[in-house]
Amino acid sequence: MYQDITLKCVECGADFVFSAGEQEFYAEKGFKNKPQRCKACRDARKNATKPQREMFEAVCAECGKVAKIPFQPTSDRPVYCSECFAAKRAEQ
């Protein structure tokens, strides 16, 4: 029923494929217009309105590496890097 269509992005001018699956999704949602931007430009436009998260540096309580975390660390709770945090979570 649907076939892949090649479209041109209005932002960057690159060609992108509007796949049959995406067309079916658009039809299910009731969208009438085809997308005008490629995936990269859509994502950039979406993320442009989001405020950048402030990241803080902390020393991992397990391995001692410096980790970037999205919250202000306090001295009463240990902070773990992503690898040690994943390992601790797997233990539970």
Beta strands, then each sheet from edge to edge (+ up, - down):
strand 1: 5-8
strand 2: 15-18
strand 3: 56-59
strand 4: 66-69
sheet 1: 1+ 2-
sheet 2: 3+ 4-
end
